[in-house]
Amino acid sequence: MQRVLQAALMVFTLLGLMLGTAFAVDLQPIPKLTQPVMDTANMLSDSERAQLNQQLEEYAKSKGSQIAVLTVNTTAPEDTFTYGMRVVERWQLGRAKEDDGGLLLIAKDDRKNQILVGRGLERVITDVDSYGILSETVRTAFQQGDYAAGITAAIDKLQGLVAGEKLPEPPESIEDMGAVGM
């Protein structure tokens, strides 16, 4: 009887593994962070991307806090928040001790956007602030087909919110930021 139960358990385990594999969902990949603006959805021109990269690099050097932008075509099968959390975990934006990184995530085809910030910026960039930036600034520009204006305005507003915040001095070099690849 025990052998029959063990065999049945093994069959059910194998079936469970096969079904689990059959229903496994391929998640969208997370690109390697090589610059502050990772435009995988090609929403920006080369010059727009270069200008934003320069602005975000200078900001990180002067303020210490780090903001990145990621555009993707879709985050499916995940929602933008869940995908964005995977990105933030992988990229390790900002300084570890201060947890002062931020991500502007744009999912072009999904028509969804998300702002995620570390704990060190949560009282400066609140959920209400993020919602306002996305709904009033980004959405308006995107509806007019001006992606660069929407992304730039969002970055300007995020940097403006952080500007008055007392944060520890920035590191000596950008390499000391702790972000992977930047």
VMD Tcl script that builds the backbone (N, CA, C; Angstrom):
set m [mol new atoms 546]
animate dup $m
set s [atomselect $m all]
$s set {name element resname resid chain x y z} {
  {N N MET 1 A 0.816 -1.192 0.000}
  {CA C MET 1 A 0.000 0.000 0.000}
  {C C MET 1 A 0.865 1.264 0.000}
  {N N GLN 2 A 1.956 1.232 0.770}
  {CA C GLN 2 A 2.831 2.389 0.852}
  {C C GLN 2 A 3.462 2.679 -0.501}
  {N N ARG 3 A 3.830 1.633 -1.255}
  {CA C ARG 3 A 4.423 1.834 -2.578}
  {C C ARG 3 A 3.410 2.462 -3.538}
  {N N VAL 4 A 2.176 2.091 -3.416}
  {CA C VAL 4 A 1.133 2.657 -4.269}
  {C C VAL 4 A 0.970 4.142 -3.959}
  {N N LEU 5 A 0.969 4.502 -2.682}
  {CA C LEU 5 A 0.857 5.898 -2.291}
  {C C LEU 5 A 2.068 6.702 -2.759}
  {N N GLN 6 A 3.258 6.131 -2.640}
  {CA C GLN 6 A 4.467 6.816 -3.101}
  {C C GLN 6 A 4.429 7.018 -4.610}
  {N N ALA 7 A 3.990 5.993 -5.355}
  {CA C ALA 7 A 3.889 6.096 -6.812}
  {C C ALA 7 A 2.863 7.163 -7.194}
  {N N ALA 8 A 1.723 7.180 -6.506}
  {CA C ALA 8 A 0.681 8.168 -6.795}
  {C C ALA 8 A 1.191 9.578 -6.502}
  {N N LEU 9 A 1.895 9.711 -5.376}
  {CA C LEU 9 A 2.462 11.007 -5.028}
  {C C LEU 9 A 3.463 11.465 -6.078}
  {N N MET 10 A 4.288 10.556 -6.564}
  {CA C MET 10 A 5.270 10.897 -7.591}
  {C C MET 10 A 4.572 11.313 -8.887}
  {N N VAL 11 A 3.514 10.599 -9.274}
  {CA C VAL 11 A 2.769 10.938 -10.488}
  {C C VAL 11 A 2.152 12.331 -10.346}
  {N N PHE 12 A 1.525 12.605 -9.205}
  {CA C PHE 12 A 0.916 13.912 -8.995}
  {C C PHE 12 A 1.966 15.025 -8.971}
  {N N THR 13 A 3.112 14.745 -8.388}
  {CA C THR 13 A 4.193 15.727 -8.358}
  {C C THR 13 A 4.676 16.027 -9.771}
  {N N LEU 14 A 4.882 14.990 -10.560}
  {CA C LEU 14 A 5.319 15.180 -11.948}
  {C C LEU 14 A 4.270 15.923 -12.759}
  {N N LEU 15 A 3.011 15.573 -12.573}
  {CA C LEU 15 A 1.938 16.296 -13.276}
  {C C LEU 15 A 1.919 17.768 -12.868}
  {N N GLY 16 A 2.093 18.010 -11.580}
  {CA C GLY 16 A 2.131 19.393 -11.100}
  {C C GLY 16 A 3.274 20.175 -11.713}
  {N N LEU 17 A 4.439 19.545 -11.798}
  {CA C LEU 17 A 5.586 20.210 -12.409}
  {C C LEU 17 A 5.343 20.481 -13.886}
  {N N MET 18 A 4.769 19.513 -14.582}
  {CA C MET 18 A 4.501 19.702 -16.016}
  {C C MET 18 A 3.460 20.795 -16.226}
  {N N LEU 19 A 2.406 20.802 -15.414}
  {CA C LEU 19 A 1.394 21.844 -15.546}
  {C C LEU 19 A 1.963 23.206 -15.190}
  {N N GLY 20 A 2.768 23.246 -14.146}
  {CA C GLY 20 A 3.406 24.500 -13.758}
  {C C GLY 20 A 4.275 25.043 -14.863}
  {N N THR 21 A 5.019 24.168 -15.519}
  {CA C THR 21 A 5.866 24.578 -16.631}
  {C C THR 21 A 5.022 25.019 -17.814}
  {N N ALA 22 A 3.934 24.322 -18.059}
  {CA C ALA 22 A 3.067 24.662 -19.189}
  {C C ALA 22 A 2.432 26.028 -18.997}
  {N N PHE 23 A 2.148 26.384 -17.749}
  {CA C PHE 23 A 1.513 27.662 -17.476}
  {C C PHE 23 A 2.491 28.747 -17.047}
  {N N ALA 24 A 3.773 28.419 -17.062}
  {CA C ALA 24 A 4.781 29.414 -16.706}
  {C C ALA 24 A 4.686 30.581 -17.683}
  {N N VAL 25 A 4.783 31.764 -17.154}
  {CA C VAL 25 A 4.614 32.965 -17.953}
  {C C VAL 25 A 5.986 33.577 -18.202}
  {N N ASP 26 A 6.237 33.944 -19.440}
  {CA C ASP 26 A 7.477 34.632 -19.767}
  {C C ASP 26 A 7.325 36.105 -19.404}
  {N N LEU 27 A 8.143 36.543 -18.472}
  {CA C LEU 27 A 8.109 37.939 -18.054}
  {C C LEU 27 A 8.978 38.769 -18.988}
  {N N GLN 28 A 8.642 40.033 -19.096}
  {CA C GLN 28 A 9.434 40.948 -19.914}
  {C C GLN 28 A 10.836 41.068 -19.313}
  {N N PRO 29 A 11.852 41.081 -20.158}
  {CA C PRO 29 A 13.216 41.218 -19.635}
  {C C PRO 29 A 13.466 42.630 -19.109}
  {N N ILE 30 A 14.426 42.706 -18.227}
  {CA C ILE 30 A 14.858 44.004 -17.697}
  {C C ILE 30 A 16.187 44.333 -18.369}
  {N N PRO 31 A 16.246 45.460 -19.074}
  {CA C PRO 31 A 17.510 45.795 -19.739}
  {C C PRO 31 A 18.601 46.133 -18.734}
  {N N LYS 32 A 19.831 45.931 -19.148}
  {CA C LYS 32 A 20.977 46.314 -18.312}
  {C C LYS 32 A 21.040 47.839 -18.271}
  {N N LEU 33 A 21.211 48.372 -17.086}
  {CA C LEU 33 A 21.288 49.819 -16.902}
  {C C LEU 33 A 22.660 50.308 -17.351}
  {N N THR 34 A 22.693 51.087 -18.418}
  {CA C THR 34 A 23.948 51.613 -18.943}
  {C C THR 34 A 23.982 53.142 -18.956}
  {N N GLN 35 A 22.808 53.753 -18.804}
  {CA C GLN 35 A 22.695 55.207 -18.772}
  {C C GLN 35 A 21.380 55.551 -18.072}
  {N N PRO 36 A 21.205 56.788 -17.629}
  {CA C PRO 36 A 19.983 57.127 -16.890}
  {C C PRO 36 A 18.695 56.948 -17.689}
  {N N VAL 37 A 18.747 57.157 -18.997}
  {CA C VAL 37 A 17.550 56.999 -19.826}
  {C C VAL 37 A 17.720 55.748 -20.682}
  {N N MET 38 A 16.933 54.744 -20.363}
  {CA C MET 38 A 16.931 53.492 -21.117}
  {C C MET 38 A 15.648 53.474 -21.946}
  {N N ASP 39 A 15.766 53.910 -23.191}
  {CA C ASP 39 A 14.616 54.103 -24.080}
  {C C ASP 39 A 14.451 52.893 -24.994}
  {N N THR 40 A 14.028 51.765 -24.437}
  {CA C THR 40 A 13.898 50.545 -25.245}
  {C C THR 40 A 12.693 50.591 -26.173}
  {N N ALA 41 A 11.746 51.488 -25.924}
  {CA C ALA 41 A 10.575 51.633 -26.790}
  {C C ALA 41 A 10.804 52.662 -27.893}
  {N N ASN 42 A 12.005 53.231 -27.952}
  {CA C ASN 42 A 12.365 54.222 -28.980}
  {C C ASN 42 A 11.357 55.366 -29.061}
  {N N MET 43 A 11.087 55.962 -27.925}
  {CA C MET 43 A 10.152 57.079 -27.863}
  {C C MET 43 A 10.842 58.429 -28.036}
  {N N LEU 44 A 12.163 58.440 -27.924}
  {CA C LEU 44 A 12.928 59.680 -27.981}
  {C C LEU 44 A 13.919 59.645 -29.135}
  {N N SER 45 A 14.242 60.814 -29.649}
  {CA C SER 45 A 15.296 60.901 -30.653}
  {C C SER 45 A 16.641 60.775 -29.941}
  {N N ASP 46 A 17.679 60.574 -30.706}
  {CA C ASP 46 A 19.025 60.480 -30.123}
  {C C ASP 46 A 19.384 61.746 -29.352}
  {N N SER 47 A 19.067 62.914 -29.907}
  {CA C SER 47 A 19.418 64.172 -29.243}
  {C C SER 47 A 18.577 64.375 -27.978}
  {N N GLU 48 A 17.301 64.001 -28.007}
  {CA C GLU 48 A 16.459 64.117 -26.815}
  {C C GLU 48 A 16.972 63.197 -25.707}
  {N N ARG 49 A 17.336 61.988 -26.089}
  {CA C ARG 49 A 17.865 61.015 -25.130}
  {C C ARG 49 A 19.178 61.521 -24.540}
  {N N ALA 50 A 20.060 62.053 -25.387}
  {CA C ALA 50 A 21.347 62.572 -24.916}
  {C C ALA 50 A 21.152 63.736 -23.952}
  {N N GLN 51 A 20.223 64.631 -24.270}
  {CA C GLN 51 A 19.965 65.785 -23.408}
  {C C GLN 51 A 19.446 65.327 -22.041}
  {N N LEU 52 A 18.504 64.382 -22.029}
  {CA C LEU 52 A 17.975 63.881 -20.756}
  {C C LEU 52 A 19.039 63.124 -19.964}
  {N N ASN 53 A 19.859 62.341 -20.661}
  {CA C ASN 53 A 20.949 61.630 -19.973}
  {C C ASN 53 A 21.885 62.618 -19.290}
  {N N GLN 54 A 22.235 63.672 -20.000}
  {CA C GLN 54 A 23.128 64.679 -19.428}
  {C C GLN 54 A 22.479 65.341 -18.217}
  {N N GLN 55 A 21.212 65.699 -18.335}
  {CA C GLN 55 A 20.499 66.340 -17.234}
  {C C GLN 55 A 20.466 65.432 -16.004}
  {N N LEU 56 A 20.171 64.152 -16.202}
  {CA C LEU 56 A 20.066 63.229 -15.070}
  {C C LEU 56 A 21.426 62.901 -14.460}
  {N N GLU 57 A 22.459 62.839 -15.290}
  {CA C GLU 57 A 23.809 62.602 -14.763}
  {C C GLU 57 A 24.279 63.790 -13.934}
  {N N GLU 58 A 24.036 65.005 -14.426}
  {CA C GLU 58 A 24.422 66.201 -13.674}
  {C C GLU 58 A 23.652 66.291 -12.364}
  {N N TYR 59 A 22.391 65.941 -12.404}
  {CA C TYR 59 A 21.564 65.947 -11.199}
  {C C TYR 59 A 22.125 64.983 -10.159}
  {N N ALA 60 A 22.461 63.769 -10.586}
  {CA C ALA 60 A 23.008 62.764 -9.662}
  {C C ALA 60 A 24.326 63.243 -9.055}
  {N N LYS 61 A 25.148 63.894 -9.862}
  {CA C LYS 61 A 26.433 64.394 -9.354}
  {C C LYS 61 A 26.238 65.533 -8.364}
  {N N SER 62 A 25.262 66.399 -8.614}
  {CA C SER 62 A 25.081 67.562 -7.749}
  {C C SER 62 A 24.230 67.269 -6.515}
  {N N LYS 63 A 23.244 66.408 -6.647}
  {CA C LYS 63 A 22.313 66.160 -5.536}
  {C C LYS 63 A 22.595 64.846 -4.809}
  {N N GLY 64 A 23.136 63.874 -5.541}
  {CA C GLY 64 A 23.387 62.569 -4.927}
  {C C GLY 64 A 22.276 61.586 -5.190}
  {N N SER 65 A 21.061 62.058 -5.230}
  {CA C SER 65 A 19.915 61.210 -5.546}
  {C C SER 65 A 19.975 60.838 -7.022}
  {N N GLN 66 A 19.427 59.703 -7.369}
  {CA C GLN 66 A 19.514 59.221 -8.741}
  {C C GLN 66 A 18.125 58.893 -9.278}
  {N N ILE 67 A 17.811 59.456 -10.433}
  {CA C ILE 67 A 16.547 59.185 -11.106}
  {C C ILE 67 A 16.876 58.591 -12.467}
  {N N ALA 68 A 16.134 57.549 -12.841}
  {CA C ALA 68 A 16.310 56.916 -14.143}
  {C C ALA 68 A 14.957 56.856 -14.845}
  {N N VAL 69 A 15.023 56.726 -16.164}
  {CA C VAL 69 A 13.832 56.602 -17.002}
  {C C VAL 69 A 13.961 55.307 -17.785}
  {N N LEU 70 A 12.882 54.542 -17.813}
  {CA C LEU 70 A 12.835 53.338 -18.636}
  {C C LEU 70 A 11.564 53.364 -19.458}
  {N N THR 71 A 11.725 53.280 -20.786}
  {CA C THR 71 A 10.565 53.126 -21.654}
  {C C THR 71 A 10.600 51.711 -22.208}
  {N N VAL 72 A 9.456 51.071 -22.172}
  {CA C VAL 72 A 9.294 49.730 -22.732}
  {C C VAL 72 A 8.024 49.733 -23.558}
  {N N ASN 73 A 7.904 48.772 -24.450}
  {CA C ASN 73 A 6.662 48.670 -25.211}
  {C C ASN 73 A 5.533 48.161 -24.327}
  {N N THR 74 A 5.830 47.136 -23.518}
  {CA C THR 74 A 4.814 46.561 -22.636}
  {C C THR 74 A 5.480 45.957 -21.411}
  {N N THR 75 A 4.707 45.863 -20.346}
  {CA C THR 75 A 5.160 45.158 -19.156}
  {C C THR 75 A 4.416 43.835 -19.004}
  {N N ALA 76 A 3.494 43.550 -19.928}
  {CA C ALA 76 A 2.678 42.335 -19.859}
  {C C ALA 76 A 3.566 41.100 -19.796}
  {N N PRO 77 A 3.203 40.165 -19.005}
  {CA C PRO 77 A 1.925 39.957 -18.328}
  {C C PRO 77 A 1.824 40.655 -16.970}
  {N N GLU 78 A 2.858 41.360 -16.544}
  {CA C GLU 78 A 2.817 42.057 -15.266}
  {C C GLU 78 A 2.205 43.437 -15.434}
  {N N ASP 79 A 1.707 44.001 -14.337}
  {CA C ASP 79 A 1.285 45.391 -14.370}
  {C C ASP 79 A 2.536 46.264 -14.238}
  {N N THR 80 A 2.397 47.556 -14.461}
  {CA C THR 80 A 3.571 48.424 -14.462}
  {C C THR 80 A 4.244 48.485 -13.092}
  {N N PHE 81 A 3.462 48.429 -12.022}
  {CA C PHE 81 A 4.062 48.489 -10.690}
  {C C PHE 81 A 4.934 47.266 -10.425}
  {N N THR 82 A 4.424 46.091 -10.718}
  {CA C THR 82 A 5.171 44.860 -10.450}
  {C C THR 82 A 6.439 44.801 -11.295}
  {N N TYR 83 A 6.315 45.135 -12.576}
  {CA C TYR 83 A 7.494 45.162 -13.441}
  {C C TYR 83 A 8.477 46.219 -12.939}
  {N N GLY 84 A 7.968 47.390 -12.596}
  {CA C GLY 84 A 8.815 48.471 -12.095}
  {C C GLY 84 A 9.564 48.079 -10.831}
  {N N MET 85 A 8.926 47.336 -9.955}
  {CA C MET 85 A 9.601 46.873 -8.743}
  {C C MET 85 A 10.744 45.920 -9.085}
  {N N ARG 86 A 10.538 45.069 -10.093}
  {CA C ARG 86 A 11.635 44.192 -10.520}
  {C C ARG 86 A 12.792 45.019 -11.068}
  {N N VAL 87 A 12.476 46.071 -11.819}
  {CA C VAL 87 A 13.508 46.949 -12.376}
  {C C VAL 87 A 14.278 47.634 -11.251}
  {N N VAL 88 A 13.562 48.201 -10.298}
  {CA C VAL 88 A 14.202 48.906 -9.190}
  {C C VAL 88 A 15.102 47.956 -8.395}
  {N N GLU 89 A 14.628 46.748 -8.161}
  {CA C GLU 89 A 15.443 45.760 -7.438}
  {C C GLU 89 A 16.719 45.432 -8.206}
  {N N ARG 90 A 16.605 45.276 -9.510}
  {CA C ARG 90 A 17.757 44.919 -10.335}
  {C C ARG 90 A 18.724 46.074 -10.470}
  {N N TRP 91 A 18.219 47.263 -10.718}
  {CA C TRP 91 A 19.077 48.413 -10.992}
  {C C TRP 91 A 19.682 49.027 -9.738}
  {N N GLN 92 A 19.055 48.877 -8.596}
  {CA C GLN 92 A 19.574 49.438 -7.344}
  {C C GLN 92 A 19.863 50.935 -7.487}
  {N N LEU 93 A 18.871 51.698 -7.875}
  {CA C LEU 93 A 19.028 53.136 -8.089}
  {C C LEU 93 A 19.262 53.876 -6.778}
  {N N GLY 94 A 20.026 54.925 -6.857}
  {CA C GLY 94 A 20.291 55.766 -5.704}
  {C C GLY 94 A 21.355 55.171 -4.802}
  {N N ARG 95 A 21.503 55.802 -3.678}
  {CA C ARG 95 A 22.496 55.358 -2.700}
  {C C ARG 95 A 21.829 54.388 -1.742}
  {N N ALA 96 A 22.531 53.308 -1.447}
  {CA C ALA 96 A 21.953 52.233 -0.635}
  {C C ALA 96 A 21.488 52.739 0.732}
  {N N LYS 97 A 22.337 53.462 1.426}
  {CA C LYS 97 A 22.015 53.911 2.781}
  {C C LYS 97 A 20.842 54.897 2.784}
  {N N GLU 98 A 20.830 55.818 1.827}
  {CA C GLU 98 A 19.787 56.835 1.764}
  {C C GLU 98 A 18.528 56.322 1.055}
  {N N ASP 99 A 18.671 55.294 0.234}
  {CA C ASP 99 A 17.558 54.736 -0.548}
  {C C ASP 99 A 16.835 55.866 -1.286}
  {N N ASP 100 A 17.625 56.639 -2.039}
  {CA C ASP 100 A 17.104 57.852 -2.663}
  {C C ASP 100 A 17.083 57.787 -4.187}
  {N N GLY 101 A 16.730 56.632 -4.699}
  {CA C GLY 101 A 16.600 56.485 -6.142}
  {C C GLY 101 A 15.155 56.602 -6.577}
  {N N GLY 102 A 14.981 56.908 -7.860}
  {CA C GLY 102 A 13.640 57.003 -8.425}
  {C C GLY 102 A 13.622 56.486 -9.852}
  {N N LEU 103 A 12.484 55.964 -10.256}
  {CA C LEU 103 A 12.313 55.431 -11.610}
  {C C LEU 103 A 11.034 55.975 -12.206}
  {N N LEU 104 A 11.150 56.507 -13.425}
  {CA C LEU 104 A 9.990 56.855 -14.235}
  {C C LEU 104 A 9.873 55.766 -15.280}
  {N N LEU 105 A 8.828 54.968 -15.196}
  {CA C LEU 105 A 8.603 53.847 -16.105}
  {C C LEU 105 A 7.460 54.188 -17.045}
  {N N ILE 106 A 7.723 54.072 -18.341}
  {CA C ILE 106 A 6.717 54.336 -19.367}
  {C C ILE 106 A 6.501 53.044 -20.154}
  {N N ALA 107 A 5.284 52.520 -20.141}
  {CA C ALA 107 A 4.929 51.333 -20.937}
  {C C ALA 107 A 4.074 51.829 -22.101}
  {N N LYS 108 A 4.725 52.073 -23.223}
  {CA C LYS 108 A 4.121 52.764 -24.367}
  {C C LYS 108 A 2.848 52.101 -24.875}
  {N N ASP 109 A 2.921 50.834 -25.256}
  {CA C ASP 109 A 1.757 50.168 -25.840}
  {C C ASP 109 A 0.650 49.922 -24.816}
  {N N ASP 110 A 1.039 49.767 -23.554}
  {CA C ASP 110 A 0.052 49.564 -22.489}
  {C C ASP 110 A -0.632 50.870 -22.106}
  {N N ARG 111 A 0.002 51.991 -22.490}
  {CA C ARG 111 A -0.480 53.320 -22.126}
  {C C ARG 111 A -0.580 53.463 -20.611}
  {N N LYS 112 A 0.478 52.942 -19.955}
  {CA C LYS 112 A 0.565 52.991 -18.491}
  {C C LYS 112 A 1.921 53.553 -18.106}
  {N N ASN 113 A 1.951 54.286 -17.015}
  {CA C ASN 113 A 3.179 54.893 -16.519}
  {C C ASN 113 A 3.229 54.715 -15.010}
  {N N GLN 114 A 4.422 54.714 -14.481}
  {CA C GLN 114 A 4.587 54.508 -13.042}
  {C C GLN 114 A 5.807 55.290 -12.581}
  {N N ILE 115 A 5.715 55.892 -11.414}
  {CA C ILE 115 A 6.862 56.502 -10.750}
  {C C ILE 115 A 7.083 55.711 -9.470}
  {N N LEU 116 A 8.290 55.190 -9.316}
  {CA C LEU 116 A 8.654 54.444 -8.113}
  {C C LEU 116 A 9.837 55.142 -7.470}
  {N N VAL 117 A 9.774 55.343 -6.160}
  {CA C VAL 117 A 10.867 56.001 -5.445}
  {C C VAL 117 A 11.253 55.176 -4.225}
  {N N GLY 118 A 12.520 55.310 -3.838}
  {CA C GLY 118 A 13.007 54.655 -2.637}
  {C C GLY 118 A 12.461 55.336 -1.395}
  {N N ARG 119 A 12.606 54.663 -0.282}
  {CA C ARG 119 A 12.080 55.182 0.998}
  {C C ARG 119 A 12.628 56.561 1.331}
  {N N GLY 120 A 13.855 56.835 0.923}
  {CA C GLY 120 A 14.457 58.126 1.224}
  {C C GLY 120 A 13.793 59.293 0.523}
  {N N LEU 121 A 12.993 59.021 -0.491}
  {CA C LEU 121 A 12.299 60.090 -1.224}
  {C C LEU 121 A 10.783 60.040 -1.067}
  {N N GLU 122 A 10.272 59.070 -0.315}
  {CA C GLU 122 A 8.823 58.892 -0.231}
  {C C GLU 122 A 8.079 60.088 0.349}
  {N N ARG 123 A 8.675 60.807 1.296}
  {CA C ARG 123 A 7.944 61.955 1.844}
  {C C ARG 123 A 8.097 63.190 0.965}
  {N N VAL 124 A 9.036 63.155 0.042}
  {CA C VAL 124 A 9.253 64.275 -0.871}
  {C C VAL 124 A 8.449 64.085 -2.160}
  {N N ILE 125 A 8.458 62.875 -2.679}
  {CA C ILE 125 A 7.693 62.539 -3.885}
  {C C ILE 125 A 6.615 61.553 -3.447}
  {N N THR 126 A 5.476 62.090 -3.060}
  {CA C THR 126 A 4.386 61.268 -2.550}
  {C C THR 126 A 3.622 60.610 -3.696}
  {N N ASP 127 A 2.752 59.692 -3.349}
  {CA C ASP 127 A 1.890 59.067 -4.359}
  {C C ASP 127 A 1.015 60.108 -5.036}
  {N N VAL 128 A 0.573 61.100 -4.268}
  {CA C VAL 128 A -0.250 62.182 -4.834}
  {C C VAL 128 A 0.572 62.978 -5.843}
  {N N ASP 129 A 1.823 63.293 -5.501}
  {CA C ASP 129 A 2.704 64.001 -6.434}
  {C C ASP 129 A 2.897 63.186 -7.707}
  {N N SER 130 A 3.180 61.911 -7.534}
  {CA C SER 130 A 3.416 61.030 -8.692}
  {C C SER 130 A 2.190 60.975 -9.589}
  {N N TYR 131 A 1.029 60.822 -8.983}
  {CA C TYR 131 A -0.202 60.776 -9.761}
  {C C TYR 131 A -0.392 62.070 -10.549}
  {N N GLY 132 A -0.169 63.201 -9.889}
  {CA C GLY 132 A -0.320 64.488 -10.566}
  {C C GLY 132 A 0.651 64.648 -11.725}
  {N N ILE 133 A 1.889 64.253 -11.511}
  {CA C ILE 133 A 2.891 64.355 -12.580}
  {C C ILE 133 A 2.483 63.494 -13.770}
  {N N LEU 134 A 2.062 62.279 -13.487}
  {CA C LEU 134 A 1.697 61.371 -14.580}
  {C C LEU 134 A 0.415 61.786 -15.280}
  {N N SER 135 A -0.595 62.188 -14.516}
  {CA C SER 135 A -1.888 62.490 -15.135}
  {C C SER 135 A -1.940 63.871 -15.773}
  {N N GLU 136 A -1.286 64.843 -15.161}
  {CA C GLU 136 A -1.385 66.210 -15.671}
  {C C GLU 136 A -0.258 66.572 -16.635}
  {N N THR 137 A 0.902 66.021 -16.430}
  {CA C THR 137 A 2.064 66.415 -17.228}
  {C C THR 137 A 2.338 65.405 -18.336}
  {N N VAL 138 A 2.574 64.177 -17.951}
  {CA C VAL 138 A 2.952 63.149 -18.923}
  {C C VAL 138 A 1.795 62.857 -19.874}
  {N N ARG 139 A 0.638 62.574 -19.331}
  {CA C ARG 139 A -0.501 62.205 -20.179}
  {C C ARG 139 A -0.835 63.306 -21.184}
  {N N THR 140 A -0.830 64.538 -20.735}
  {CA C THR 140 A -1.167 65.656 -21.626}
  {C C THR 140 A -0.194 65.729 -22.801}
  {N N ALA 141 A 1.089 65.655 -22.523}
  {CA C ALA 141 A 2.092 65.721 -23.603}
  {C C ALA 141 A 2.008 64.489 -24.505}
  {N N PHE 142 A 1.818 63.322 -23.917}
  {CA C PHE 142 A 1.733 62.091 -24.715}
  {C C PHE 142 A 0.514 62.115 -25.639}
  {N N GLN 143 A -0.595 62.664 -25.168}
  {CA C GLN 143 A -1.792 62.749 -26.001}
  {C C GLN 143 A -1.554 63.636 -27.218}
  {N N GLN 144 A -0.614 64.561 -27.097}
  {CA C GLN 144 A -0.263 65.421 -28.216}
  {C C GLN 144 A 0.859 64.820 -29.051}
  {N N GLY 145 A 1.306 63.614 -28.671}
  {CA C GLY 145 A 2.366 62.927 -29.412}
  {C C GLY 145 A 3.764 63.417 -29.094}
  {N N ASP 146 A 3.903 64.218 -28.056}
  {CA C ASP 146 A 5.210 64.783 -27.700}
  {C C ASP 146 A 5.783 64.047 -26.489}
  {N N TYR 147 A 6.382 62.884 -26.763}
  {CA C TYR 147 A 6.924 62.047 -25.687}
  {C C TYR 147 A 8.059 62.738 -24.952}
  {N N ALA 148 A 8.934 63.397 -25.695}
  {CA C ALA 148 A 10.075 64.063 -25.066}
  {C C ALA 148 A 9.614 65.131 -24.087}
  {N N ALA 149 A 8.615 65.907 -24.461}
  {CA C ALA 149 A 8.112 66.962 -23.575}
  {C C ALA 149 A 7.529 66.363 -22.300}
  {N N GLY 150 A 6.789 65.276 -22.425}
  {CA C GLY 150 A 6.189 64.641 -21.260}
  {C C GLY 150 A 7.226 64.072 -20.312}
  {N N ILE 151 A 8.209 63.381 -20.865}
  {CA C ILE 151 A 9.260 62.775 -20.036}
  {C C ILE 151 A 10.122 63.859 -19.407}
  {N N THR 152 A 10.500 64.866 -20.192}
  {CA C THR 152 A 11.327 65.961 -19.673}
  {C C THR 152 A 10.606 66.726 -18.571}
  {N N ALA 153 A 9.330 67.015 -18.779}
  {CA C ALA 153 A 8.566 67.743 -17.760}
  {C C ALA 153 A 8.439 66.915 -16.487}
  {N N ALA 154 A 8.247 65.620 -16.630}
  {CA C ALA 154 A 8.150 64.753 -15.449}
  {C C ALA 154 A 9.468 64.754 -14.678}
  {N N ILE 155 A 10.577 64.658 -15.394}
  {CA C ILE 155 A 11.899 64.686 -14.748}
  {C C ILE 155 A 12.117 66.025 -14.059}
  {N N ASP 156 A 11.775 67.109 -14.735}
  {CA C ASP 156 A 11.913 68.437 -14.132}
  {C C ASP 156 A 11.110 68.545 -12.839}
  {N N LYS 157 A 9.885 68.045 -12.843}
  {CA C LYS 157 A 9.041 68.118 -11.650}
  {C C LYS 157 A 9.594 67.236 -10.534}
  {N N LEU 158 A 10.077 66.036 -10.877}
  {CA C LEU 158 A 10.664 65.157 -9.855}
  {C C LEU 158 A 11.902 65.807 -9.243}
  {N N GLN 159 A 12.756 66.348 -10.101}
  {CA C GLN 159 A 13.960 67.013 -9.596}
  {C C GLN 159 A 13.594 68.244 -8.767}
  {N N GLY 160 A 12.561 68.961 -9.156}
  {CA C GLY 160 A 12.115 70.126 -8.400}
  {C C GLY 160 A 11.621 69.755 -7.014}
  {N N LEU 161 A 10.934 68.632 -6.907}
  {CA C LEU 161 A 10.457 68.184 -5.597}
  {C C LEU 161 A 11.612 67.813 -4.679}
  {N N VAL 162 A 12.649 67.223 -5.246}
  {CA C VAL 162 A 13.789 66.782 -4.449}
  {C C VAL 162 A 14.733 67.947 -4.151}
  {N N ALA 163 A 14.700 68.986 -4.980}
  {CA C ALA 163 A 15.661 70.095 -4.861}
  {C C ALA 163 A 15.731 70.699 -3.468}
  {N N GLY 164 A 14.616 70.876 -2.819}
  {CA C GLY 164 A 14.615 71.509 -1.509}
  {C C GLY 164 A 14.869 70.549 -0.367}
  {N N GLU 165 A 14.971 69.278 -0.673}
  {CA C GLU 165 A 15.152 68.270 0.375}
  {C C GLU 165 A 16.597 68.220 0.848}
  {N N LYS 166 A 16.772 68.146 2.141}
  {CA C LYS 166 A 18.111 68.021 2.724}
  {C C LYS 166 A 18.530 66.558 2.620}
  {N N LEU 167 A 19.455 66.293 1.725}
  {CA C LEU 167 A 19.997 64.950 1.547}
  {C C LEU 167 A 21.490 64.986 1.839}
  {N N PRO 168 A 22.068 63.851 2.190}
  {CA C PRO 168 A 23.520 63.822 2.388}
  {C C PRO 168 A 24.252 64.265 1.122}
  {N N GLU 169 A 25.467 64.740 1.311}
  {CA C GLU 169 A 26.277 65.194 0.182}
  {C C GLU 169 A 26.417 64.090 -0.855}
  {N N PRO 170 A 26.492 64.461 -2.133}
  {CA C PRO 170 A 26.688 63.460 -3.173}
  {C C PRO 170 A 28.074 62.821 -3.062}
  {N N PRO 171 A 28.231 61.614 -3.607}
  {CA C PRO 171 A 29.538 60.958 -3.564}
  {C C PRO 171 A 30.542 61.689 -4.444}
  {N N GLU 172 A 31.807 61.353 -4.252}
  {CA C GLU 172 A 32.888 61.974 -5.028}
  {C C GLU 172 A 32.749 61.704 -6.527}
  {N N SER 173 A 32.290 60.497 -6.873}
  {CA C SER 173 A 32.148 60.166 -8.302}
  {C C SER 173 A 30.849 59.415 -8.505}
  {N N ILE 174 A 30.364 59.432 -9.738}
  {CA C ILE 174 A 29.116 58.751 -10.089}
  {C C ILE 174 A 29.249 57.250 -9.856}
  {N N GLU 175 A 30.479 56.713 -9.931}
  {CA C GLU 175 A 30.685 55.283 -9.732}
  {C C GLU 175 A 30.380 54.888 -8.290}
  {N N ASP 176 A 30.440 55.844 -7.371}
  {CA C ASP 176 A 30.158 55.568 -5.965}
  {C C ASP 176 A 28.665 55.511 -5.673}
  {N N MET 177 A 27.833 55.736 -6.680}
  {CA C MET 177 A 26.394 55.765 -6.478}
  {C C MET 177 A 25.833 54.407 -6.089}
  {N N GLY 178 A 26.470 53.333 -6.528}
  {CA C GLY 178 A 25.970 52.015 -6.175}
  {C C GLY 178 A 25.041 51.428 -7.203}
  {N N ALA 179 A 24.687 52.175 -8.236}
  {CA C ALA 179 A 23.810 51.630 -9.262}
  {C C ALA 179 A 24.583 50.683 -10.154}
  {N N VAL 180 A 23.919 49.643 -10.549}
  {CA C VAL 180 A 24.526 48.665 -11.429}
  {C C VAL 180 A 24.685 49.276 -12.813}
  {N N GLY 181 A 25.886 49.240 -13.351}
  {CA C GLY 181 A 26.099 49.661 -14.734}
  {C C GLY 181 A 26.222 51.141 -14.959}
  {N N MET 182 A 26.025 51.978 -13.959}
  {CA C MET 182 A 26.126 53.416 -14.184}
  {C C MET 182 A 27.265 54.004 -13.425}
}
mol reanalyze $m
mol bondsrecalc $m
mol representation Tube
mol addrep $m
